[in-house]
Amino acid sequence: MIRSELIQIIADENPHLYQRDVERIVNTIFEQITDAMARGDRVELRGFGAFSVKKRDGRVGRNPRTGESVEVDEKHVPFFKTGKLLRDRLNGQ
């Protein structure tokens, strides 16, 4: 599912809302999650999961094409851990 499909589904299920308002709501939610993660905060949506940021230390990597060693800088990567409700639903429980 992509963002536009999510917006369309929510708009179809809530005919009293304009699609542009639903789009603004969805975009605001994603922006707030992104902003919180950029600050290093953890975002938890009960029953769905938790978004957090993990730090990866710098390391020496290898260029797969040439085989030469390459220095890889440290970086921060997004991480998602599923909640129990979502995990149970995916596993048919």
Biopython code that builds the backbone (N, CA, C, O; Angstrom):
import numpy as np
from Bio.PDB.StructureBuilder import StructureBuilder

atoms = [
    (1, "MET", "N", (0.850, -1.169, 0.000)),
    (1, "MET", "CA", (0.000, 0.000, 0.000)),
    (1, "MET", "C", (0.895, 1.231, 0.000)),
    (1, "MET", "O", (1.896, 1.290, 0.715)),
    (2, "ILE", "N", (0.521, 2.203, -0.807)),
    (2, "ILE", "CA", (1.256, 3.457, -0.837)),
    (2, "ILE", "C", (0.415, 4.550, -0.192)),
    (2, "ILE", "O", (-0.772, 4.364, 0.075)),
    (3, "ARG", "N", (1.048, 5.688, 0.053)),
    (3, "ARG", "CA", (0.392, 6.778, 0.778)),
    (3, "ARG", "C", (-0.940, 7.177, 0.134)),
    (3, "ARG", "O", (-1.932, 7.363, 0.839)),
    (4, "SER", "N", (-0.972, 7.311, -1.189)),
    (4, "SER", "CA", (-2.199, 7.740, -1.862)),
    (4, "SER", "C", (-3.323, 6.717, -1.686)),
    (4, "SER", "O", (-4.490, 7.092, -1.582)),
    (5, "GLU", "N", (-2.976, 5.422, -1.652)),
    (5, "GLU", "CA", (-3.988, 4.385, -1.422)),
    (5, "GLU", "C", (-4.530, 4.480, -0.003)),
    (5, "GLU", "O", (-5.732, 4.325, 0.211)),
    (6, "LEU", "N", (-3.655, 4.732, 0.971)),
    (6, "LEU", "CA", (-4.093, 4.902, 2.355)),
    (6, "LEU", "C", (-5.051, 6.079, 2.470)),
    (6, "LEU", "O", (-6.096, 5.980, 3.113)),
    (7, "ILE", "N", (-4.692, 7.187, 1.846)),
    (7, "ILE", "CA", (-5.542, 8.382, 1.881)),
    (7, "ILE", "C", (-6.899, 8.085, 1.262)),
    (7, "ILE", "O", (-7.928, 8.492, 1.800)),
    (8, "GLN", "N", (-6.910, 7.378, 0.131)),
    (8, "GLN", "CA", (-8.161, 7.059, -0.550)),
    (8, "GLN", "C", (-9.045, 6.154, 0.305)),
    (8, "GLN", "O", (-10.256, 6.367, 0.373)),
    (9, "ILE", "N", (-8.463, 5.151, 0.956)),
    (9, "ILE", "CA", (-9.233, 4.237, 1.807)),
    (9, "ILE", "C", (-9.864, 4.996, 2.972)),
    (9, "ILE", "O", (-11.041, 4.804, 3.275)),
    (10, "ILE", "N", (-9.083, 5.857, 3.624)),
    (10, "ILE", "CA", (-9.612, 6.628, 4.757)),
    (10, "ILE", "C", (-10.707, 7.569, 4.285)),
    (10, "ILE", "O", (-11.726, 7.716, 4.959)),
    (11, "ALA", "N", (-10.515, 8.210, 3.137)),
    (11, "ALA", "CA", (-11.525, 9.119, 2.596)),
    (11, "ALA", "C", (-12.806, 8.371, 2.250)),
    (11, "ALA", "O", (-13.902, 8.876, 2.490)),
    (12, "ASP", "N", (-12.675, 7.165, 1.685)),
    (12, "ASP", "CA", (-13.856, 6.368, 1.324)),
    (12, "ASP", "C", (-14.630, 5.916, 2.567)),
    (12, "ASP", "O", (-15.859, 5.852, 2.552)),
    (13, "GLU", "N", (-13.892, 5.600, 3.650)),
    (13, "GLU", "CA", (-14.537, 5.152, 4.881)),
    (13, "GLU", "C", (-15.129, 6.299, 5.687)),
    (13, "GLU", "O", (-15.929, 6.067, 6.593)),
    (14, "ASN", "N", (-14.748, 7.528, 5.371)),
    (14, "ASN", "CA", (-15.235, 8.712, 6.093)),
    (14, "ASN", "C", (-15.742, 9.741, 5.098)),
    (14, "ASN", "O", (-15.074, 10.742, 4.843)),
    (15, "PRO", "N", (-16.938, 9.497, 4.527)),
    (15, "PRO", "CA", (-17.445, 10.390, 3.475)),
    (15, "PRO", "C", (-17.713, 11.817, 3.965)),
    (15, "PRO", "O", (-17.850, 12.725, 3.146)),
    (16, "HIS", "N", (-17.790, 12.030, 5.265)),
    (16, "HIS", "CA", (-18.024, 13.371, 5.791)),
    (16, "HIS", "C", (-16.757, 14.226, 5.786)),
    (16, "HIS", "O", (-16.815, 15.422, 6.069)),
    (17, "LEU", "N", (-15.613, 13.618, 5.466)),
    (17, "LEU", "CA", (-14.341, 14.348, 5.388)),
    (17, "LEU", "C", (-13.940, 14.559, 3.931)),
    (17, "LEU", "O", (-14.100, 13.672, 3.093)),
    (18, "TYR", "N", (-13.421, 15.741, 3.649)),
    (18, "TYR", "CA", (-12.902, 16.003, 2.315)),
    (18, "TYR", "C", (-11.573, 15.260, 2.139)),
    (18, "TYR", "O", (-10.812, 15.091, 3.091)),
    (19, "GLN", "N", (-11.312, 14.823, 0.914)),
    (19, "GLN", "CA", (-10.082, 14.083, 0.660)),
    (19, "GLN", "C", (-8.854, 14.948, 0.960)),
    (19, "GLN", "O", (-7.851, 14.436, 1.457)),
    (20, "ARG", "N", (-8.917, 16.237, 0.669)),
    (20, "ARG", "CA", (-7.759, 17.103, 0.948)),
    (20, "ARG", "C", (-7.488, 17.192, 2.448)),
    (20, "ARG", "O", (-6.336, 17.333, 2.858)),
    (21, "ASP", "N", (-8.552, 17.109, 3.286)),
    (21, "ASP", "CA", (-8.365, 17.119, 4.738)),
    (21, "ASP", "C", (-7.742, 15.799, 5.217)),
    (21, "ASP", "O", (-6.873, 15.796, 6.089)),
    (22, "VAL", "N", (-8.192, 14.692, 4.643)),
    (22, "VAL", "CA", (-7.619, 13.386, 4.988)),
    (22, "VAL", "C", (-6.140, 13.362, 4.607)),
    (22, "VAL", "O", (-5.307, 12.864, 5.364)),
    (23, "GLU", "N", (-5.821, 13.897, 3.438)),
    (23, "GLU", "CA", (-4.425, 13.951, 2.984)),
    (23, "GLU", "C", (-3.583, 14.790, 3.941)),
    (23, "GLU", "O", (-2.455, 14.416, 4.262)),
    (24, "ARG", "N", (-4.112, 15.900, 4.391)),
    (24, "ARG", "CA", (-3.394, 16.766, 5.332)),
    (24, "ARG", "C", (-3.171, 16.041, 6.667)),
    (24, "ARG", "O", (-2.106, 16.169, 7.271)),
    (25, "ILE", "N", (-4.165, 15.288, 7.122)),
    (25, "ILE", "CA", (-4.052, 14.539, 8.381)),
    (25, "ILE", "C", (-2.973, 13.454, 8.267)),
    (25, "ILE", "O", (-2.114, 13.338, 9.141)),
    (26, "VAL", "N", (-3.021, 12.668, 7.199)),
    (26, "VAL", "CA", (-2.046, 11.597, 7.001)),
    (26, "VAL", "C", (-0.634, 12.177, 6.896)),
    (26, "VAL", "O", (0.296, 11.662, 7.516)),
    (27, "ASN", "N", (-0.476, 13.239, 6.118)),
    (27, "ASN", "CA", (0.843, 13.870, 5.972)),
    (27, "ASN", "C", (1.354, 14.414, 7.299)),
    (27, "ASN", "O", (2.546, 14.313, 7.588)),
    (28, "THR", "N", (0.468, 14.991, 8.112)),
    (28, "THR", "CA", (0.861, 15.519, 9.421)),
    (28, "THR", "C", (1.334, 14.402, 10.338)),
    (28, "THR", "O", (2.323, 14.564, 11.053)),
    (29, "ILE", "N", (0.642, 13.280, 10.322)),
    (29, "ILE", "CA", (1.049, 12.134, 11.154)),
    (29, "ILE", "C", (2.443, 11.663, 10.755)),
    (29, "ILE", "O", (3.301, 11.460, 11.614)),
    (30, "PHE", "N", (2.670, 11.490, 9.455)),
    (30, "PHE", "CA", (3.982, 11.036, 8.991)),
    (30, "PHE", "C", (5.069, 12.064, 9.305)),
    (30, "PHE", "O", (6.180, 11.690, 9.680)),
    (31, "GLU", "N", (4.765, 13.335, 9.158)),
    (31, "GLU", "CA", (5.738, 14.385, 9.471)),
    (31, "GLU", "C", (6.103, 14.377, 10.948)),
    (31, "GLU", "O", (7.270, 14.546, 11.299)),
    (32, "GLN", "N", (5.118, 14.182, 11.813)),
    (32, "GLN", "CA", (5.389, 14.162, 13.245)),
    (32, "GLN", "C", (6.244, 12.954, 13.636)),
    (32, "GLN", "O", (7.138, 13.069, 14.475)),
    (33, "ILE", "N", (5.970, 11.806, 13.033)),
    (33, "ILE", "CA", (6.790, 10.616, 13.296)),
    (33, "ILE", "C", (8.219, 10.863, 12.817)),
    (33, "ILE", "O", (9.177, 10.553, 13.524)),
    (34, "THR", "N", (8.358, 11.422, 11.616)),
    (34, "THR", "CA", (9.682, 11.709, 11.063)),
    (34, "THR", "C", (10.439, 12.716, 11.916)),
    (34, "THR", "O", (11.623, 12.528, 12.193)),
    (35, "ASP", "N", (9.758, 13.791, 12.338)),
    (35, "ASP", "CA", (10.397, 14.816, 13.166)),
    (35, "ASP", "C", (10.858, 14.244, 14.505)),
    (35, "ASP", "O", (11.951, 14.558, 14.976)),
    (36, "ALA", "N", (10.029, 13.411, 15.110)),
    (36, "ALA", "CA", (10.388, 12.811, 16.395)),
    (36, "ALA", "C", (11.611, 11.908, 16.244)),
    (36, "ALA", "O", (12.511, 11.928, 17.083)),
    (37, "MET", "N", (11.639, 11.122, 15.179)),
    (37, "MET", "CA", (12.786, 10.238, 14.958)),
    (37, "MET", "C", (14.046, 11.039, 14.643)),
    (37, "MET", "O", (15.143, 10.646, 15.041)),
    (38, "ALA", "N", (13.901, 12.152, 13.935)),
    (38, "ALA", "CA", (15.055, 13.003, 13.630)),
    (38, "ALA", "C", (15.655, 13.586, 14.912)),
    (38, "ALA", "O", (16.859, 13.831, 14.983)),
    (39, "ARG", "N", (14.811, 13.806, 15.921)),
    (39, "ARG", "CA", (15.294, 14.294, 17.219)),
    (39, "ARG", "C", (15.882, 13.158, 18.055)),
    (39, "ARG", "O", (16.472, 13.404, 19.106)),
    (40, "GLY", "N", (15.724, 11.918, 17.592)),
    (40, "GLY", "CA", (16.230, 10.767, 18.329)),
    (40, "GLY", "C", (15.208, 10.167, 19.265)),
    (40, "GLY", "O", (15.539, 9.281, 20.052)),
    (41, "ASP", "N", (13.966, 10.632, 19.196)),
    (41, "ASP", "CA", (12.902, 10.106, 20.044)),
    (41, "ASP", "C", (12.361, 8.794, 19.488)),
    (41, "ASP", "O", (12.541, 8.472, 18.314)),
    (42, "ARG", "N", (11.704, 8.060, 20.350)),
    (42, "ARG", "CA", (11.052, 6.800, 19.994)),
    (42, "ARG", "C", (9.564, 7.085, 19.832)),
    (42, "ARG", "O", (8.988, 7.816, 20.637)),
    (43, "VAL", "N", (8.936, 6.524, 18.808)),
    (43, "VAL", "CA", (7.506, 6.718, 18.566)),
    (43, "VAL", "C", (6.824, 5.374, 18.706)),
    (43, "VAL", "O", (7.128, 4.438, 17.967)),
    (44, "GLU", "N", (5.897, 5.274, 19.654)),
    (44, "GLU", "CA", (5.206, 4.007, 19.899)),
    (44, "GLU", "C", (3.732, 4.152, 19.573)),
    (44, "GLU", "O", (3.058, 5.052, 20.074)),
    (45, "LEU", "N", (3.238, 3.256, 18.727)),
    (45, "LEU", "CA", (1.819, 3.184, 18.401)),
    (45, "LEU", "C", (1.322, 1.866, 18.960)),
    (45, "LEU", "O", (1.562, 0.809, 18.377)),
    (46, "ARG", "N", (0.632, 1.923, 20.087)),
    (46, "ARG", "CA", (0.212, 0.708, 20.809)),
    (46, "ARG", "C", (-0.523, -0.250, 19.897)),
    (46, "ARG", "O", (-1.424, 0.147, 19.159)),
    (47, "GLY", "N", (-0.137, -1.507, 19.951)),
    (47, "GLY", "CA", (-0.759, -2.549, 19.149)),
    (47, "GLY", "C", (-0.179, -2.649, 17.751)),
    (47, "GLY", "O", (-0.336, -3.677, 17.092)),
    (48, "PHE", "N", (0.488, -1.602, 17.285)),
    (48, "PHE", "CA", (1.061, -1.607, 15.944)),
    (48, "PHE", "C", (2.560, -1.829, 15.995)),
    (48, "PHE", "O", (3.077, -2.758, 15.376)),
    (49, "GLY", "N", (3.262, -0.971, 16.737)),
    (49, "GLY", "CA", (4.703, -1.129, 16.846)),
    (49, "GLY", "C", (5.377, 0.142, 17.300)),
    (49, "GLY", "O", (4.719, 1.125, 17.641)),
    (50, "ALA", "N", (6.695, 0.114, 17.300)),
    (50, "ALA", "CA", (7.483, 1.247, 17.762)),
    (50, "ALA", "C", (8.569, 1.568, 16.743)),
    (50, "ALA", "O", (9.275, 0.681, 16.264)),
    (51, "PHE", "N", (8.687, 2.848, 16.424)),
    (51, "PHE", "CA", (9.731, 3.338, 15.541)),
    (51, "PHE", "C", (10.833, 3.927, 16.414)),
    (51, "PHE", "O", (10.556, 4.652, 17.369)),
    (52, "SER", "N", (12.076, 3.616, 16.084)),
    (52, "SER", "CA", (13.193, 4.186, 16.823)),
    (52, "SER", "C", (14.365, 4.357, 15.860)),
    (52, "SER", "O", (14.307, 3.950, 14.700)),
    (53, "VAL", "N", (15.426, 4.968, 16.373)),
    (53, "VAL", "CA", (16.620, 5.199, 15.572)),
    (53, "VAL", "C", (17.774, 4.449, 16.220)),
    (53, "VAL", "O", (17.995, 4.558, 17.426)),
    (54, "LYS", "N", (18.505, 3.693, 15.421)),
    (54, "LYS", "CA", (19.671, 2.978, 15.926)),
    (54, "LYS", "C", (20.922, 3.561, 15.276)),
    (54, "LYS", "O", (20.912, 3.974, 14.117)),
    (55, "LYS", "N", (21.992, 3.580, 16.058)),
    (55, "LYS", "CA", (23.260, 4.106, 15.559)),
    (55, "LYS", "C", (24.128, 2.952, 15.092)),
    (55, "LYS", "O", (24.307, 1.968, 15.809)),
    (56, "ARG", "N", (24.664, 3.079, 13.891)),
    (56, "ARG", "CA", (25.608, 2.096, 13.372)),
    (56, "ARG", "C", (26.985, 2.736, 13.375)),
    (56, "ARG", "O", (27.178, 3.805, 12.795)),
    (57, "ASP", "N", (27.929, 2.096, 14.016)),
    (57, "ASP", "CA", (29.286, 2.621, 14.086)),
    (57, "ASP", "C", (29.957, 2.559, 12.721)),
    (57, "ASP", "O", (29.576, 1.774, 11.853)),
    (58, "GLY", "N", (30.970, 3.411, 12.556)),
    (58, "GLY", "CA", (31.767, 3.370, 11.343)),
    (58, "GLY", "C", (32.519, 2.054, 11.260)),
    (58, "GLY", "O", (32.786, 1.422, 12.282)),
    (59, "ARG", "N", (32.860, 1.641, 10.053)),
    (59, "ARG", "CA", (33.533, 0.360, 9.874)),
    (59, "ARG", "C", (34.289, 0.383, 8.559)),
    (59, "ARG", "O", (34.174, 1.323, 7.772)),
    (60, "VAL", "N", (35.049, -0.651, 8.338)),
    (60, "VAL", "CA", (35.738, -0.815, 7.064)),
    (60, "VAL", "C", (34.918, -1.801, 6.236)),
    (60, "VAL", "O", (34.717, -2.952, 6.626)),
    (61, "GLY", "N", (34.450, -1.320, 5.082)),
    (61, "GLY", "CA", (33.658, -2.167, 4.193)),
    (61, "GLY", "C", (34.494, -2.571, 2.989)),
    (61, "GLY", "O", (35.693, -2.300, 2.920)),
    (62, "ARG", "N", (33.842, -3.217, 2.058)),
    (62, "ARG", "CA", (34.554, -3.668, 0.870)),
    (62, "ARG", "C", (33.709, -3.340, -0.353)),
    (62, "ARG", "O", (32.510, -3.616, -0.394)),
    (63, "ASN", "N", (34.358, -2.747, -1.345)),
    (63, "ASN", "CA", (33.691, -2.456, -2.604)),
    (63, "ASN", "C", (33.506, -3.784, -3.345)),
    (63, "ASN", "O", (34.494, -4.427, -3.700)),
    (64, "PRO", "N", (32.257, -4.208, -3.585)),
    (64, "PRO", "CA", (32.039, -5.522, -4.196)),
    (64, "PRO", "C", (32.556, -5.612, -5.628)),
    (64, "PRO", "O", (32.854, -6.706, -6.107)),
    (65, "ARG", "N", (32.665, -4.491, -6.310)),
    (65, "ARG", "CA", (33.098, -4.512, -7.697)),
    (65, "ARG", "C", (34.616, -4.664, -7.821)),
    (65, "ARG", "O", (35.121, -5.453, -8.619)),
    (66, "THR", "N", (35.334, -3.868, -6.987)),
    (66, "THR", "CA", (36.798, -3.872, -7.099)),
    (66, "THR", "C", (37.475, -4.686, -6.017)),
    (66, "THR", "O", (38.624, -5.098, -6.180)),
    (67, "GLY", "N", (36.775, -4.929, -4.900)),
    (67, "GLY", "CA", (37.353, -5.674, -3.806)),
    (67, "GLY", "C", (38.205, -4.845, -2.866)),
    (67, "GLY", "O", (38.736, -5.368, -1.887)),
    (68, "GLU", "N", (38.345, -3.540, -3.153)),
    (68, "GLU", "CA", (39.169, -2.701, -2.286)),
    (68, "GLU", "C", (38.425, -2.299, -1.020)),
    (68, "GLU", "O", (37.196, -2.222, -1.005)),
    (69, "SER", "N", (39.183, -2.044, 0.041)),
    (69, "SER", "CA", (38.600, -1.629, 1.320)),
    (69, "SER", "C", (38.125, -0.185, 1.238)),
    (69, "SER", "O", (38.776, 0.668, 0.636)),
    (70, "VAL", "N", (36.974, 0.070, 1.856)),
    (70, "VAL", "CA", (36.377, 1.398, 1.851)),
    (70, "VAL", "C", (35.954, 1.734, 3.275)),
    (70, "VAL", "O", (35.399, 0.892, 3.980)),
    (71, "GLU", "N", (36.220, 2.970, 3.694)),
    (71, "GLU", "CA", (35.818, 3.427, 5.024)),
    (71, "GLU", "C", (34.330, 3.816, 4.973)),
    (71, "GLU", "O", (33.933, 4.650, 4.160)),
    (72, "VAL", "N", (33.517, 3.212, 5.839)),
    (72, "VAL", "CA", (32.089, 3.529, 5.914)),
    (72, "VAL", "C", (31.871, 4.330, 7.187)),
    (72, "VAL", "O", (32.204, 3.882, 8.284)),
    (73, "ASP", "N", (31.299, 5.540, 7.024)),
    (73, "ASP", "CA", (31.064, 6.422, 8.166)),
    (73, "ASP", "C", (29.976, 5.867, 9.075)),
    (73, "ASP", "O", (29.171, 5.031, 8.665)),
    (74, "GLU", "N", (29.965, 6.351, 10.329)),
    (74, "GLU", "CA", (28.873, 5.979, 11.239)),
    (74, "GLU", "C", (27.607, 6.635, 10.732)),
    (74, "GLU", "O", (27.654, 7.687, 10.094)),
    (75, "LYS", "N", (26.475, 6.012, 11.017)),
    (75, "LYS", "CA", (25.195, 6.555, 10.560)),
    (75, "LYS", "C", (24.077, 6.122, 11.484)),
    (75, "LYS", "O", (24.217, 5.193, 12.279)),
    (76, "HIS", "N", (22.973, 6.818, 11.358)),
    (76, "HIS", "CA", (21.766, 6.500, 12.116)),
    (76, "HIS", "C", (20.751, 5.927, 11.139)),
    (76, "HIS", "O", (20.541, 6.474, 10.057)),
    (77, "VAL", "N", (20.118, 4.815, 11.531)),
    (77, "VAL", "CA", (19.154, 4.156, 10.661)),
    (77, "VAL", "C", (17.828, 3.967, 11.398)),
    (77, "VAL", "O", (17.811, 3.729, 12.606)),
    (78, "PRO", "N", (16.709, 4.075, 10.659)),
    (78, "PRO", "CA", (15.412, 3.840, 11.292)),
    (78, "PRO", "C", (15.224, 2.358, 11.593)),
    (78, "PRO", "O", (15.720, 1.490, 10.875)),
    (79, "PHE", "N", (14.494, 2.095, 12.675)),
    (79, "PHE", "CA", (14.240, 0.722, 13.105)),
    (79, "PHE", "C", (12.783, 0.626, 13.520)),
    (79, "PHE", "O", (12.262, 1.520, 14.188)),
    (80, "PHE", "N", (12.121, -0.461, 13.124)),
    (80, "PHE", "CA", (10.720, -0.674, 13.484)),
    (80, "PHE", "C", (10.590, -2.026, 14.164)),
    (80, "PHE", "O", (11.041, -3.043, 13.638)),
    (81, "LYS", "N", (9.972, -2.028, 15.332)),
    (81, "LYS", "CA", (9.694, -3.274, 16.047)),
    (81, "LYS", "C", (8.180, -3.428, 16.125)),
    (81, "LYS", "O", (7.486, -2.538, 16.617)),
    (82, "THR", "N", (7.671, -4.554, 15.641)),
    (82, "THR", "CA", (6.225, -4.766, 15.633)),
    (82, "THR", "C", (5.683, -4.932, 17.044)),
    (82, "THR", "O", (6.365, -5.437, 17.937)),
    (83, "GLY", "N", (4.452, -4.501, 17.224)),
    (83, "GLY", "CA", (3.762, -4.689, 18.491)),
    (83, "GLY", "C", (3.161, -6.081, 18.549)),
    (83, "GLY", "O", (3.056, -6.767, 17.532)),
    (84, "LYS", "N", (2.772, -6.488, 19.734)),
    (84, "LYS", "CA", (2.236, -7.846, 19.933)),
    (84, "LYS", "C", (0.965, -8.078, 19.116)),
    (84, "LYS", "O", (0.800, -9.139, 18.515)),
    (85, "LEU", "N", (0.072, -7.094, 19.091)),
    (85, "LEU", "CA", (-1.189, -7.235, 18.359)),
    (85, "LEU", "C", (-0.938, -7.458, 16.870)),
    (85, "LEU", "O", (-1.552, -8.334, 16.261)),
    (86, "LEU", "N", (-0.043, -6.673, 16.283)),
    (86, "LEU", "CA", (0.278, -6.819, 14.866)),
    (86, "LEU", "C", (0.959, -8.165, 14.600)),
    (86, "LEU", "O", (0.624, -8.850, 13.634)),
    (87, "ARG", "N", (1.890, -8.534, 15.435)),
    (87, "ARG", "CA", (2.608, -9.796, 15.276)),
    (87, "ARG", "C", (1.632, -10.971, 15.345)),
    (87, "ARG", "O", (1.711, -11.891, 14.532)),
    (88, "ASP", "N", (0.713, -10.942, 16.313)),
    (88, "ASP", "CA", (-0.278, -12.022, 16.444)),
    (88, "ASP", "C", (-1.185, -12.079, 15.218)),
    (88, "ASP", "O", (-1.518, -13.162, 14.737)),
    (89, "ARG", "N", (-1.586, -10.907, 14.713)),
    (89, "ARG", "CA", (-2.485, -10.889, 13.553)),
    (89, "ARG", "C", (-1.784, -11.426, 12.302)),
    (89, "ARG", "O", (-2.399, -12.119, 11.492)),
    (90, "LEU", "N", (-0.507, -11.105, 12.149)),
    (90, "LEU", "CA", (0.250, -11.611, 11.001)),
    (90, "LEU", "C", (0.426, -13.113, 11.059)),
    (90, "LEU", "O", (0.508, -13.780, 10.028)),
    (91, "ASN", "N", (0.483, -13.641, 12.265)),
    (91, "ASN", "CA", (0.672, -15.080, 12.452)),
    (91, "ASN", "C", (-0.643, -15.836, 12.606)),
    (91, "ASN", "O", (-0.642, -17.011, 12.972)),
    (92, "GLY", "N", (-1.766, -15.170, 12.329)),
    (92, "GLY", "CA", (-3.068, -15.817, 12.325)),
    (92, "GLY", "C", (-3.607, -16.203, 13.681)),
    (92, "GLY", "O", (-4.387, -17.148, 13.793)),
    (93, "GLN", "N", (-3.206, -15.490, 14.710)),
    (93, "GLN", "CA", (-3.686, -15.820, 16.062)),
    (93, "GLN", "C", (-4.741, -14.850, 16.505)),
    (93, "GLN", "O", (-5.261, -14.968, 17.615)),
]
sb = StructureBuilder()
sb.init_structure("model")
sb.init_model(0)
sb.init_chain("A")
sb.init_seg("    ")
for serial, (resi, resn, name, xyz) in enumerate(atoms, 1):
    if name == "N":
        sb.init_residue(resn, " ", resi, " ")
    sb.init_atom(name, np.array(xyz, "f"), 0.0, 1.0, " ", f" {name:<3s}", serial, name[0])
structure = sb.get_structure()
